[in-house]
Amino acid sequence: MKGEPLEVTYTSLAPYVVGIHVKDSIINENKEIRYVPLGEGVIPIKRMLELLVRGGYKGDATLEWEKRWHPELLDLEAVSPHYAQKMRRWLSNIV
């Protein structure tokens, strides 16, 4: 979101990554971050997963859903199946 290429971020952080938290977001008209279901935002999550998996990452990918701090979000029960389906699809396409 700050303009650094993903490959640069990956190269810098990959040796230290043991687990990841995954969430997606958009920036609204007021320049505020609004969290959205996985794949509906602007975060290049699929590309990040490709870099990690191809680099040998074997850790967990945990959905980070901040309903406690953002009560306007959908309930976790509504987004969890979507998260699981999206992650399975993305990960199954990474060779």
C-alpha positions in Angstrom: 0.0 0.0 0.0 3.0 2.3 0.3 4.4 1.5 -3.1 7.1 -1.0 -2.4 7.1 -3.9 -4.9 6.0 -7.2 -3.4 9.2 -8.9 -4.5 11.2 -6.4 -2.4 9.0 -6.9 0.7 9.2 -10.7 0.2 13.0 -10.7 -0.1 13.3 -8.7 3.0 10.9 -10.6 5.2 10.7 -14.2 3.9 13.5 -15.6 6.1 11.5 -14.4 9.2 8.0 -15.4 8.3 6.6 -18.3 10.3 2.9 -17.6 10.0 0.7 -15.1 8.2 -2.5 -13.3 9.0 -4.6 -12.6 5.9 -7.2 -9.8 5.4 -8.3 -7.7 2.5 -9.3 -4.0 2.4 -10.2 -1.1 0.2 -9.6 2.6 0.7 -12.9 4.5 0.7 -13.6 8.0 -0.6 -12.5 9.5 2.7 -9.1 7.8 2.5 -10.1 5.4 5.3 -9.3 1.7 5.2 -12.4 -0.5 5.0 -12.1 -4.3 5.5 -13.8 -6.5 3.0 -14.1 -10.3 2.3 -11.0 -11.9 0.9 -10.5 -11.1 -2.8 -12.8 -8.1 -2.8 -10.2 -5.6 -1.9 -7.0 -4.1 -3.3 -4.4 -6.1 -1.4 -2.5 -8.5 -3.8 -3.0 -11.5 -1.5 -2.9 -14.1 -4.3 0.5 -12.8 -5.5 1.8 -12.7 -2.0 0.8 -16.3 -1.5 2.5 -17.3 -4.8 5.8 -15.7 -3.6 5.5 -17.4 -0.2 4.6 -20.9 -1.4 7.1 -20.9 -4.3 9.7 -19.8 -1.8 9.0 -22.8 0.4 6.6 -21.4 3.0 4.9 -24.2 4.9 3.3 -22.2 7.8 -0.3 -21.3 8.5 -2.5 -18.6 6.9 -4.9 -17.3 9.5 -7.9 -15.2 8.6 -7.7 -11.9 10.5 -11.2 -10.5 10.9 -11.4 -7.4 13.2 -15.1 -7.5 14.1 -14.3 -6.5 17.7 -12.8 -3.2 16.5 -15.0 -2.8 13.4 -18.5 -3.8 14.4 -19.8 -2.9 10.9 -18.1 -6.0 9.5 -20.0 -9.1 8.5 -20.1 -11.8 11.2 -17.1 -14.2 11.2 -19.5 -17.1 10.4 -20.4 -15.4 7.2 -16.9 -14.7 6.0 -15.1 -17.9 7.1 -16.5 -20.2 4.4 -15.7 -17.6 1.8 -12.1 -17.3 3.1 -11.6 -21.1 3.1 -13.0 -21.4 -0.5 -10.9 -18.5 -1.8 -7.7 -19.7 -0.2 -8.2 -23.3 -1.5 -8.8 -22.0 -5.0 -5.8 -19.7 -4.9 -3.4 -22.2 -3.3 -4.5 -25.0 -5.7 -3.5 -22.9 -8.7 0.0 -22.3 -7.4 2.5 -24.6 -9.0 
